[in-house]
Amino acid sequence: MPRILMAALFALALAACGAGAAPSSPPAPAAPSDAPTAPASPEASAPDEPSSTPQPVGHTAAGLTLVQFLSNDDPASQVFIVESDGSLRQLTGQSGVLPGASRPVWSPDGEWLAFDPPKVGAELIPDLGVVRADGSAEHVIGQGVMPRWSPDGTRVLFQQVEPVEDESLSMYVAELATGEVTNVGEGYDPRWLPDGRIAFDWAGLGPDGTVAQALRVLSLEDGSVVEIAQNAHGVWSPDGSTLLLVDETTIYLADADGSDPRALADGWGPAWSLDGSRIVFAYAHNNDAVPVLAVVDLEGRELWSGAVGESPAWSPDGTRLAVAVSYPEPVVQVLDAATGDVLAELPGSDPTWMP
């Protein structure tokens, strides 16, 4: 496998969990003496006080979307949604068009769901699918992984896993209405910004022949590319006004263009609440190697810590967090976003919420 592809795939794995080398452009200032620090240990526990946050009407997990296997005899995973009464409704795999599904992502209006191929049995260049919220119109929109919806819900951005003999990892945009697919350039882990630009990670050989990594932004209007930072993964706030720069050990809060980074917390894998006021992230692992989570505000003040899980997803109303816990059995837990207390638990993985 060519050296550039190997480097890119390695960097992609780091980006997926918010890891990388320390951001070097722009340089982060030294943290002030009163800078917030991550919780001291994975054993830290959430406050005992009950949450005063209003809870949703209906089942606590209503609107939660997750991945399960139908049975031991059917190795293809499928996507399900929790109904208001707590029952599960299967969304994918009912048309016979696609063999299975994983990593679901909802369109902004909740009308469509995009998904990766199943967790097992996927081809080297697998089919990427979409399905309506009622389980109808399931079809293939391209070959690749990691679908992301455009802000207006009309296009799906994804990454194509190239054959091993190819040196590039390419980004594609599929038009939902027409099915037209366009290659928009080389890069990995592409994601939309609220203004319609595309942020992505890039890896290649630098001038000295060593592997270089960078966070870049692509404008589809004129094809221009702007470099935001080096050796860092970027997570923009829901409104695009603020940016989290994540290196191997530290999360920095910066302006949207990457300027003025300031240390926020020690950890990785941050996810913004939809109102942009809080951040959940991992700061340690417990004895079972499951990430331990904390929530802070934008000043770095800890709101709670000690819950375990990965791939945290905020509910649309901000009252709940869904997390995947892989050990000892794969389950999805619904946490009270104000305290970290466990409200519900279901077998499955890859949690997200219907808008």
Protein Blocks (a to p, Z undefined) as FASTA:
>chain_A
ZZklmmmmmmmmmmmnopacddfbdcdddddfklccddfbfkbccdfbdcfbdcdehjfk
goiacdddfblklmbdcdddddfkopacdfehklomagbdchiaddfklpaccddddfeh
pafbdcdddddfkopaiacfbdcehiaddfkopaccddddddfkbcbdcdddddfklopa
cdebdcehiacdfkopacdddddddfkopacdddddddfklopacdfbghiacdddfkop
accdddfkbccdddfkopaiacfbgcehiacdfklpaccddfbdcfkopacdddddfkop
afbghiacehiacdfklpaccdddfbfbdcdddddfknopafbdcedehiaddZZ
